[in-house]
Amino acid sequence: MKRRAFLGAPALLLGQDRPRLEEGIQIGDVSAGRAMVWTRATGEGQMKVEWKTSERGVVHRVKGPVLTAETDLTGRVDLANLPAGQAILLKVQVNDSEPVTGHFRTPAAKGNAVRLTWGGDTVGQGWGINEQFGGMKIYESMRLRQPDFFIHSGDTIYADGPVPREMKLKDGQTWRNIVTEAKSKVAETLDEFRGAYRYNLLDANLRRFNSEVPQLWQWDDHEVMNNWSPSKDLSDNPAYKEKRVPVLVERGKRAFLEYSPMRFNRDESGRVYRQVSYGPLVDVFMLDMRTYRGPNTANLQERESAETAFLGDAQRRWLKAGLKRSKALFKIIAADMPIGLNVGDGKVGDLPRWEAVANGAPGEPKGRELEIADLLTFMRNERIRNTVWITADVHYCAAHEYRPSMGDPFWEFVGGPLNAGSFGPGELDPTFGPRVDFYKCPPKGMAACGPADGYQFFGEINVDGTSRTLSVDFRDLNGVSVYHKSLNAV
């Protein structure tokens, strides 16, 4: 007995010391032959990924990085030489941890159909994970749609949005959140920013979704704080002890990059904008409308300058070149903010200050609108057709048709929120000739209402290569379509 006890004790201790992958895995930036696989462990160790195309298929083993505290024990492996149009079965471990499994499908070389979903705004306005409600149920509804991939349009976390233990619903009932120390206040330290991502991954729906649906992430403002730009001033904000906005931006960006299943750019460290091609039918252009912007102003400048920068010169050149080069049937421009909706950010003197592209003024483009006007003119002159813009940010769903004087007609579809307060509708700036085809938002008196009130939405796009069509649906928390639009390629 003593010998057994002696031999068993080290084994027990070894089991206790084994890393655990409590946050599961994520799959990201899937394209021809490639995919990113992400995980986080509870302790340091070597990340390992195995993949095969069937239960009895050949096992391919890929050794990943050693996960350390430097990256909050997160890591990723860039899988290469994946076969086209195949199911990929995954097994991920760190050292001898219990494996976490997942699966996804690679793009087909000559595919006839692509389905993607998108949305934004996760755990905002205090609406966190309520297990009595079923958690973040919209992720399960999206998973059941079996999309080829998902685009998170930004506000992947709300670093500036604490999650309280309880929220009062409009009907008097109580919404009860899971709470953590990191989400008890606004994020200021690096660990608090990281903790916002760890909080989201407490949700079983999200972890299951992550293990099956490849994702493309972009960021917006709440990965750091509301409406941040070079003009942001925290001097009178009592919630923040750290008043240096650039310091908070650096910490927020670092945590975003650590937790996103994104393929890093070799030429520019931390670059978020990128092109992801999904077979011959779809090219996705992921934009970054946050990193390169100038200050939020009244947005009425008549000439481009550092103040009017939004995408910035380098990103605009990259986007033009990519659109011109693309042979995909449809080009999806994934923006983290809408083009035509007026999104306010307080005042500059007596004038309204603006957070997005629009400035609320009719007539010729001004301010940040100048960049968009230049882009639309380029697309018309180069005969770049079949472009569709998708976005989120404003916490309601909407479909906008644009007929700009300087460019060809196009559509913009606004999804969300995924698990946050609902608002809307916003007002459209007339500069680019917009028309509201559809919107759905809470009625007056219900602003910032949560998931239980039913105004959470995700977008779904289906591209059919045979009919050369792109169809868009907005779906509610339960996956029910509330809007449908079909567009024909020209």
N, C-alpha and C positions, 0 to 999 in steps of 0.2 A: 504493500500500500504506500509505504513511504517513497519507494522508487517511482511508482506511478505519479504520485503527487509532485515529486521533484521534476520528473520529465514533463508533466503537464503544465507546470507553472510558467516556464518560458514560452510555451506555445500560446498560453492564454494571454500573456503580456504582449507577445508578437501580434496576436489578433487585435488587441486593443490599440496597438501603435500603427496598424495598417491605415494608410490614407483612405478616406471615404470621399466619394464624388457626389456630395449631397445636392449640389446645384445641377447635376445631370450634365448633358452635353448640348452643344448647339452646332448647327451646320450652316455654313455661310458661303456667299459669293461663288455659287456653283456655276460653272460654264463648261465649255467643251473640254472634257478630260480632267477637270480639276474641281476641287471642293476643299473648303476649310472645315476643320473639326476643332471645336473649342471645348475645354472643360476647366473645372476648378476643383482642387483637392483640399482636404482638411490638413494636410501635412506635406512636407517637401518630398519630391520623388520624381522619377522618370515617367513622362507621359508616353504611352504606347497605344497605337491604333492598329486594329486588324480590320480588313475589309474583304468581302467576297461577294459574288453575284448571285449566289443561291446557297441554301443550307448545306449542300454537299459540294459546293464549289471550291476552287483553289483559294487558300487563305493567303492574303498578302499582308505582311507585317511591316509597319513603319514606326521607327523610333522617333519620338518627339523631344521637346526640350525638357530640361529638369525644371520643375516648378518650384519657385522659391518665393519668399516673402516680398522680394523686390517687385513682383508683379501681382501681389496678393494671391499667390498660389494659382494663378490662372495661366493657361498656355494654349497653344493651337498648333495643329499640324496641317500643312498644305499638301493634300493628296494630289498626285499627278498620275497621268496615264490611265485614267479611268475609262472604261469602254462606253461608247455612246449608246444612249437609249436603254440603259440597263438599270435594274434595281441594284442598289448597293447596300449590303448589310454591314453594319458597323459594330465593333466591340472596342470600348475604350477603357483603359486602366491606367493607374499611376502606381508604379511598383507592383505589388501583388494585391492591389485593392479588389474589392468586388467589382466585376465589370459592369459598365453601363452600356446598353445596346441602343441602337437606333437604325433607321433606314431612310433612304431617299432614292430618287431616280435621276439619272443624268440626262441632259438634253439629247434628243435624237438628232442625228446628222441630217435627216430629211423628214423631220416631224411635221405632222399635219395639224397639231393642236397644242396650245399652251394655255394653262390656267395659272393666274397669279392673284393673290389677294394683297391688300394694303390697308394701312391705317396709321394713326398716331395717337399720342396722348395716353400714357399708361401710368396709373396711380397718381392722378392729379386731383387738386382741390380737396384733399383729405380722404378720397374714396380709395381705400386700400383693399386688402384681401379679407373678405368676409366668408369664412368657411361655412357658416350657417346658410348663406346665400348660394353657396356652391363655388366660391372663389371667383377668379376672373374667367367667367364662363364663355366670353366671346372667343377666347383662344381655342376652346374645345369646338365651338361652332365653326371656326375657320379650319381647324384640323379635319373635321368631318367633310369639308368640301374638297379635300385632297388636292390642294393647289401644288403646282410644280415648285413655286417659291412664294415668299412673302416679302413685301417691302415695308419696313418700319420707317415712316416718313418723319420721324423726329419726335422729341419729347419722350424718349425711351424711358426716362425717369423724370421725377419732379424733385430735383435737388433742393429747390427752395420751398417745397411743400411738405411740412410735417404731416404724419399720419396719426391722428388721435385715436384713442381707444374706442370712442363711440361717436356716431354722427346721428342727428335726428332727421328722420324722413318726413316728407310732407304730410303723411297720414298719421304722424305721431309715433310710429314705431321706431325702434332703435337699430341702427346699422352698427355692427360690432366688428372692428378691424383687428387682425393680428397686429401687434405693435412690437417694435424693436427700438433699442437705444439710438441706433443710427438715424432712424426716421422720426425721432422725437423732437427734432429741431431742424432748422435750415442747415444744409451741408456747408461746412467751412474747411474742415480738415480733409486730407486725402482719404482717410479711412471712412469719414462720413459720406463722401461721394461714392466710394466703393460700396458702402453699406446700403445705399439706395438701390443699387443693382442686385445685391444679395437679397434684399427684401423682396423684390419682384420674383426672384427665383424660389421663394418659399411656396409659390403657387403651383399646385400639382398640374393644373390645366396647362400652364405655360411650359413647365418642364416636359410634359408629354408632347406638346406642340413642337418644342425645340428639337426633340429627338427624331422628328419625322418630316419637318418642313424646313427646307433651306431658306435662309433669310438674307436680305440686303438691308443694312442699317445706314441711316444718315442721322445727323443730329440737328437740333434747333436751339432754342434758348434755355429750356428748363434743365438740360444736362448741366447747366451752370446756375443760371438764375433768370427770372422773368425779364424778357426784352433787353438782354445785355448787348451792348455795343461799346465802342470807345467813349461814348458820351455818358455811360452809366455812372451814377454817383450814389454811393451808399452812406454818405456822411450823416444823413438824417434818418437812416434806417436802423432802429434799435434791435432788430433781429440779428444783425451781423456785428460781431466783434472785429472780424477781419474786414477792413474797409477797402483793401487794395483789390480792385476788380481784376487786374491782370493775374494776380496770384490765384484767385478763385478760378479764373478761366483755365490756367495751366493745370490745376488740380482736377477740375472737371473734365478737361480734355483727356488727361492721362487715364482717369477711371473709365471714361467712355471707350477708349482704345483697348484697355485691358479686358473689358467685358464684352466687346462686340465681336462677333464671329467674322471679322472683316480681314481681307487680304491686304497687308500693308504695302504701300507704294515704295519702291526702291529709290526713287529719285527725290521724294519729298517726305520726310518723316512726319507722320500724323496726318497725311492728306486724306480727306474723306471723299472728295469727288472722284468718280471713276466710271468706266463703262463696263457693263457686264452683258455679254451676248448669250442669249439662250436659244441656240439653234438658228435656223434661217428665218424664223418668223418674228423674233423680238430682239431688239437691242435696247437695253435700259441705260439711261444716262443719269447717274446719281449725282445731284447737285449739292453744293455746300453754300448756302446763303447766309452763313453766320461768320465764318472765319475771316473772310476778306472784306467785309463791309466797312464802310466808313461810319461815322457817328449817326445816330438817329437824330434827324433834324426836321424842320418844316418841309423839307423835300421839294423845294420849289426852284432849285438852281436851274438856270437855262443852258448851262454847258457842263459837260462831264468834268469831274475833278476827283480828288481824293475823298471829298465829302460825299459824292454821289455814288461811290463804289459800292457794289452789292455782290456780284459774282467776282469782280475783279478782272483785270485784263488777262491774266494767264488762264484762268478758268474759262473765260469767254472764248479765247482762242482755241482751247482744247475742245470745248463744246461744238464750236463751228466746224472744226476739222473732223471731229467724230461723226457729226451728223452728215457732213458731205461725203465721208468715206463709207458710211453704213449702207449695206445691201439688204438689211432686214426688211421684211414686209411692213412692219410697224416700228416706229421709234417712240419709246416711252420716256418722257422727260420727267423724272421724279424730283420734285422740288419740295423743300421743307416749309415753304410758305406760298400762299396763293398770289397770283399776279394782280388780280383786279379788286380784291376785297380791301376796303379801308381798315387797317389795323392800327389803332391809336396807341400812343405812348406818352400821354400827358400833354404838356404844352411847352412851347418855347416862347416866352413872353406872352403875347396875346394870340399867337398862332398855334394850331395843333401840331404836335410832333408825331411823326409816323414811324412805325416799326417795320413795315413790309415795303413793297414796291410802290403801291398806290399812294397818292397824296390828296385825294378827295376833290381835286380840281379838274374841271373839264378843259378841253382844248388840247394844245400840243403837249407832247411828253415833256416832263420836267423832272429834275432830281434823279432818283433811281429808275424812273421810267425810261430814261434815255438809254440805259443798257438794254432793256427789253426791246425797245423800239429798234435799236441797232440789230439785235439778234433776229427779230421778225423780218426786217428788211433783207438781211442776209439769206434767210431761209427762202424767202420769195424769189430773190434773184438767182439763187442756186437751184431752184426747183426742188427743194426738199419737201416731200409730201408725206402724208400719213404719220404725222406727229400727234401725240396725245400727251397732255400734261396731267400728272396726278400729284396730290398733295394732301395735307391734313391741317393741323395747327389751330383751327378756329372752333373746334368742338361741336360741329354739326356737319351733316353731309349735304352736298350741293353739286349740281351739274351746271356748268357755265359754257355757253357758246360765245366765241369771240369773232368779230369781224373787223379787224384793225385796218385802218386806211393805209398803213405802211407795210402790210403783210397779208398772207393768205389766211382764210378762216381756220380756226382750230378749236378744240374742246379742252376744257379743264374740269377735272373731277376731284372733289374734295371729300375725303373720308374721315372717319373718326367721330367721337372719341372711342378708344378701345376700353378704357376703364378709368374714367375721370368725369369731372363735372361737364354737363352739357349746356351750351349757350346758343346764341344766334337768334335770327339771321343777321349777318352783317350787310353793310351797304356796298354796292359796287361803284367803283370809280369809272366814269364813262370813257376814259382816254382810249382804250383799245377796243371799243365797240362791243361790250359784253351784253349778254342776255341770260337771264336766269331761266333755265329749263326746268329745274326742280330743286327743292330743298326740303329738309325735314329737321326740325329742331323743337325744343320744348316750348309750350305756350308761355305768354307773359306771366310773370309771377313764379316761374319754376326755374329761373336761371341757376346754374351750378348744381342742378339735380343730378343724382347719381345713377348707377347701373340699375337699381331696382325700379326706377321710373321708366325705363324702356327706351331711352334716347341715346343708345350706344350703337355705333354702326361701323362696319368695315366695307371696303370696296372689293369687288371681284371683277377681273378682266378675263375674258375668254377670246383667244385668237384662233380662228379657223382658217387654215391654209387652203382648203378646198374652195370655200366660198369667198375667201379673201375678205373676211369681216373681223372686226373687233367689237365685242359686245361688253357692256359695262352694267353691273348690278350693284346697287347698294343693299346690303343685308343687315338685319338687326341682330340683337343679342342672341337670338335663337337660330340665326341663319336664314331667316325668311326674307325674300326679296321685297323691297319697298319701291324699287325703281329699276327700270331697264332701258338701255339705249344701245342700238346697234349702228356701227359706222362701217361704211364700205371703203376699201382701199381704192385709190385712184391711180 
